[in-house]
Amino acid sequence: MILQRRALLGATAALALPAVARAQANFSRQFPELVFAIIPSENASGVTERWAPFTNHLSQRLGTKVTLRIANDYAAVIEGQRAGNIHIASYGPSSFARALMTGARITAFAIEVNLDGTKGYHSVLYVKSGSPYQNVQDLRGKNLGLVDPNSTSGNNVPRFALNKMGITPEEFFGRVVYTGSHENAVIALNQGTVDVCANWWNDESESNLLRMARKNMVKAEDFRIIFKSDQIVNSPMAYLDSLPQDLRTAIQTAVLELPQREPETFRRITDGQQAPWQAVTNADYNPIIELNRFVDGLRRRS
């Protein structure tokens, strides 16, 4: 009986292999190249080092070339998916919501997960540790560093929070500067270009600041948090709805299985500070769509 069961399993596996090969050959014929894009959360060399092994994994699992594209700004990813030129993208919550709001036909299929199993992070405002500022009110007339108009933790959540404090940034601060990435915001603060900056923060064990410190870009102890938001839903990956269903399924499977198949690649992406990705739906980002609409209304009134 045991020998019969082993023979049956072997025959099933042998049948499955040609099916996988046929699917990969079909993907390659339909899509000689798939483009995976990511928003600019850090400098280009850091993104390439972090994500190139991931696109190699997708290429191997899908049987077709997957090219990494590092966007100049958040809007480039949104426009690329709206135009159908970016097949798979890694977003921040607000930029993904903005893509949906502007007509991109895309679906979220994977979400970042924290080590404790939660699926959220925070927006924080940093000042230099040695500065006299103890709260936001102390910063009237000083310079604020934001990240990008489509950044959740780097723009929309801070604007929402400041509005609740009765603060209009362009009136309260001396200057409001968009730095282009979370790393650039911290660098601007470190260099004195701005006096306070917005950034993402998971918990005491992981943040953009700690990632930068691990790369010897800054010293984490040189900065201090003066504001922390409520939790925000974590960032998603999304693919085009126009892709064939079997290819979309293969992409999601390849992504969700990566932490187990290639743990070193996953560790490189996350610095070992995240649990494996999980499935997600567009509906999980409805609160972020409402946040975007609220911030849009603030801009119209200013």
CORPE-V805506 format. One record per residue. PSI is psi in whole degrees, -180 to 180 (none if undefined). BURIAL is b if it has 9 or more other C-alpha atoms within 8 Angstrom, else e. Layout:
BEGIN
psi->PSI burial->BURIAL
psi->PSI burial->BURIAL
END
This chain:
BEGIN
psi->-43 burial->e
psi->-42 burial->e
psi->-39 burial->e
psi->-42 burial->e
psi->-41 burial->e
psi->-39 burial->e
psi->-40 burial->e
psi->-43 burial->e
psi->-39 burial->e
psi->-40 burial->e
psi->-40 burial->e
psi->-44 burial->e
psi->-39 burial->e
psi->-37 burial->e
psi->-35 burial->e
psi->-37 burial->e
psi->-48 burial->e
psi->-33 burial->e
psi->-42 burial->e
psi->-44 burial->e
psi->-40 burial->b
psi->-42 burial->e
psi->-44 burial->e
psi->-41 burial->b
psi->-38 burial->b
psi->-43 burial->e
psi->-43 burial->b
psi->-36 burial->b
psi->-44 burial->e
psi->-38 burial->e
psi->86 burial->e
psi->-23 burial->b
psi->132 burial->b
psi->142 burial->b
psi->126 burial->b
psi->123 burial->b
psi->153 burial->b
psi->142 burial->b
psi->153 burial->b
psi->80 burial->b
psi->-20 burial->e
psi->-179 burial->b
psi->160 burial->b
psi->-41 burial->e
psi->-36 burial->e
psi->-40 burial->e
psi->-45 burial->b
psi->-46 burial->b
psi->-37 burial->e
psi->-40 burial->b
psi->-15 burial->b
psi->-43 burial->b
psi->-30 burial->b
psi->-46 burial->b
psi->-31 burial->b
psi->-41 burial->b
psi->-46 burial->b
psi->-41 burial->b
psi->-45 burial->b
psi->-42 burial->e
psi->-31 burial->b
psi->-17 burial->b
psi->18 burial->b
psi->159 burial->b
psi->132 burial->b
psi->120 burial->b
psi->134 burial->b
psi->128 burial->b
psi->124 burial->e
psi->111 burial->b
psi->150 burial->b
psi->-32 burial->e
psi->175 burial->b
psi->-38 burial->b
psi->-31 burial->e
psi->-36 burial->b
psi->-45 burial->b
psi->-51 burial->b
psi->-37 burial->b
psi->-39 burial->b
psi->-35 burial->b
psi->-38 burial->b
psi->-9 burial->e
psi->12 burial->e
psi->-18 burial->e
psi->116 burial->b
psi->-35 burial->b
psi->140 burial->b
psi->148 burial->b
psi->121 burial->b
psi->168 burial->b
psi->164 burial->b
psi->-46 burial->b
psi->-37 burial->b
psi->-36 burial->b
psi->-46 burial->b
psi->-40 burial->b
psi->-39 burial->b
psi->-44 burial->b
psi->-42 burial->b
psi->-26 burial->e
psi->14 burial->e
psi->6 burial->e
psi->131 burial->b
psi->86 burial->b
psi->161 burial->b
psi->131 burial->b
psi->136 burial->b
psi->-9 burial->b
psi->145 burial->b
psi->146 burial->b
psi->146 burial->b
psi->132 burial->b
psi->163 burial->b
psi->-28 burial->e
psi->6 burial->e
psi->-10 burial->e
psi->163 burial->e
psi->50 burial->b
psi->166 burial->b
psi->-173 burial->b
psi->156 burial->b
psi->136 burial->b
psi->158 burial->b
psi->123 burial->b
psi->146 burial->b
psi->169 burial->b
psi->144 burial->b
psi->-36 burial->e
psi->3 burial->e
psi->161 burial->e
psi->-6 burial->e
psi->127 burial->e
psi->-19 burial->e
psi->173 burial->e
psi->-37 burial->b
psi->-25 burial->e
psi->-11 burial->e
psi->14 burial->b
psi->131 burial->b
psi->-5 burial->e
psi->178 burial->b
psi->132 burial->b
psi->131 burial->b
psi->115 burial->b
psi->176 burial->b
psi->-62 burial->b
psi->146 burial->b
psi->-23 burial->e
psi->16 burial->b
psi->135 burial->b
psi->-64 burial->b
psi->-20 burial->b
psi->0 burial->b
psi->-61 burial->b
psi->-46 burial->b
psi->-43 burial->b
psi->-42 burial->b
psi->-40 burial->b
psi->-46 burial->b
psi->-42 burial->b
psi->-36 burial->b
psi->-40 burial->b
psi->-26 burial->e
psi->0 burial->e
psi->22 burial->e
psi->127 burial->b
psi->113 burial->b
psi->-45 burial->b
psi->-18 burial->e
psi->-35 burial->e
psi->-44 burial->b
psi->157 burial->b
psi->-45 burial->b
psi->149 burial->b
psi->120 burial->b
psi->128 burial->b
psi->121 burial->b
psi->-17 burial->b
psi->-27 burial->b
psi->164 burial->b
psi->-39 burial->b
psi->-45 burial->b
psi->-34 burial->b
psi->-44 burial->b
psi->-40 burial->b
psi->-42 burial->b
psi->-40 burial->b
psi->-43 burial->b
psi->-35 burial->b
psi->-7 burial->e
psi->7 burial->e
psi->-36 burial->e
psi->163 burial->b
psi->-16 burial->b
psi->145 burial->b
psi->153 burial->b
psi->150 burial->b
psi->173 burial->b
psi->150 burial->b
psi->121 burial->b
psi->-58 burial->b
psi->-170 burial->e
psi->-20 burial->e
psi->-11 burial->e
psi->135 burial->b
psi->169 burial->b
psi->-37 burial->b
psi->-44 burial->b
psi->-36 burial->b
psi->-43 burial->b
psi->-38 burial->b
psi->-38 burial->b
psi->-25 burial->e
psi->9 burial->e
psi->32 burial->e
psi->-34 burial->e
psi->173 burial->b
psi->123 burial->e
psi->-34 burial->e
psi->-8 burial->e
psi->-1 burial->b
psi->157 burial->b
psi->139 burial->b
psi->131 burial->b
psi->-7 burial->b
psi->139 burial->b
psi->131 burial->b
psi->172 burial->b
psi->168 burial->e
psi->141 burial->e
psi->143 burial->e
psi->139 burial->b
psi->170 burial->b
psi->145 burial->b
psi->165 burial->b
psi->149 burial->b
psi->149 burial->b
psi->165 burial->b
psi->136 burial->b
psi->-22 burial->e
psi->-12 burial->e
psi->147 burial->b
psi->148 burial->e
psi->-40 burial->e
psi->-33 burial->e
psi->-41 burial->b
psi->-42 burial->b
psi->-42 burial->e
psi->-38 burial->b
psi->-49 burial->b
psi->-43 burial->b
psi->-45 burial->e
psi->-39 burial->b
psi->-48 burial->b
psi->-26 burial->b
psi->-12 burial->e
psi->-45 burial->b
psi->-33 burial->b
psi->-40 burial->e
psi->-41 burial->e
psi->73 burial->e
psi->-32 burial->b
psi->-38 burial->e
psi->-43 burial->b
psi->-40 burial->b
psi->-38 burial->b
psi->-41 burial->b
psi->-42 burial->b
psi->-2 burial->e
psi->25 burial->e
psi->17 burial->e
psi->16 burial->b
psi->154 burial->b
psi->167 burial->b
psi->146 burial->e
psi->155 burial->b
psi->163 burial->b
psi->153 burial->e
psi->168 burial->b
psi->164 burial->b
psi->-33 burial->e
psi->-26 burial->e
psi->-17 burial->e
psi->10 burial->b
psi->-41 burial->b
psi->-31 burial->e
psi->-34 burial->b
psi->-43 burial->b
psi->-38 burial->e
psi->-45 burial->b
psi->-43 burial->b
psi->-38 burial->e
psi->-46 burial->b
psi->-37 burial->b
psi->-40 burial->e
psi->-36 burial->e
psi->-40 burial->e
psi->-39 burial->e
psi->-32 burial->e
psi->-18 burial->e
psi->none burial->e
END
